[in-house]
Amino acid sequence: MRRVFIDGLLADEIKISGTDGHHIMHVLRAKIGQKLVVVDASQMIAETEIIAFANGEITLKCLKQMDANTEAPIEVVLAQCLPKADKMDFIAQKAVELGVSSIVPVISTNCVVKYDAAKQIARRTKWQKIADEAAKQCGRTIQPVVEPIVRLKEVLENLDPDTAAFICYEGQADVPIRDFLRHNTARRFFVLIGPEGGFTPEEVELCLKNGVHTVTMGPRILRSETASLAAVSIVMYENGDLGGRSL
């Protein structure tokens, strides 16, 4: 069943309007009697039924609460240095499907794309919309947030000390990602992926100074969008998600 996120709390009757209401009525062409799963602001989940359409608003009847939390047992933040073209669209969609809790678009030295202030806001809005749709489609219990675009130095300086942070860097990493994860008991992970041109030696040094470890995912050099999704998948699997090993 399609999921809908609401800002308020579950009630016997729920009103849906705005973008979600328009999408359900005019894109999904929902009908009276159709079932929807609603997730409220406290992450409570309920099965609902459409009972009315009126003035661009949908009325849902709450049928039953559900125990259907779909979130991973860990929190994963994907910090992705801006890739070329529309690759970030793809990364945002797939990362949300894989279970990340948030996405941080990062500006680093070798990023090819350059956005002015207005373009940054527009791009973030687009990525958030893609993330929202992915969360609904794959049945997430939360709506992952796409953070504002930030420079690498700033994001490193604001790292939570309780976070296990790493970059995939073929230049000097001799620790396999599996070994790093299996010797780490953190419940929050920060995955930093470089742009097509990779990180500069100075940026790697800055990462190390701020507690970010370097790991390797093997002998092959992966594209930026491949590396990000592979790294997230491995982190999830090794921590009991995606059908991974029990902790």
Stockholm file with secondary structure:
# STOCKHOLM 1.0

chainA/1-247         MRRVFIDGLLADEIKISGTDGHHIMHVLRAKIGQKLVVVDASQMIAETEIIAFANGEITLKCLKQMDANTEAPIEVVLAQCLPKADKMDFIAQKAVELGVSSIVPVISTNCVVKYDAAKQIARRTKWQKIADEAAKQCGRTIQPVVEPIVRLKEVLENLDPDTAAFICYEGQADVPIRDFLRHNTARRFFVLIGPEGGFTPEEVELCLKNGVHTVTMGPRILRSETASLAAVSIVMYENGDLGGRSL
#=GR chainA/1-247 SS CCEEECSSCCCSEEEECHHHHHIIIIISCCCTTCEEEEECTTCCEEEEEEEEEETTEEEEEEEEEECCCCCCSSEEEEEEECCSTTHHHHHHHHHHHHTCSEEEEEECTTCCCCCCHHHHHHHHHHHHHHHHHHHHHHTCSSCCEECCCEEHHHHHHTCCTTSEEEEECTTTCCSBHHHHHHTCCCSEEEEEECCTTCCCHHHHHHHHHTTCEEEBCCSSCCCHHHHHHHHHHHHHHHTTCTTCCCC
#=GC SS_cons         CCEEECSSCCCSEEEECHHHHHIIIIISCCCTTCEEEEECTTCCEEEEEEEEEETTEEEEEEEEEECCCCCCSSEEEEEEECCSTTHHHHHHHHHHHHTCSEEEEEECTTCCCCCCHHHHHHHHHHHHHHHHHHHHHHTCSSCCEECCCEEHHHHHHTCCTTSEEEEECTTTCCSBHHHHHHTCCCSEEEEEECCTTCCCHHHHHHHHHTTCEEEBCCSSCCCHHHHHHHHHHHHHHHTTCTTCCCC
//
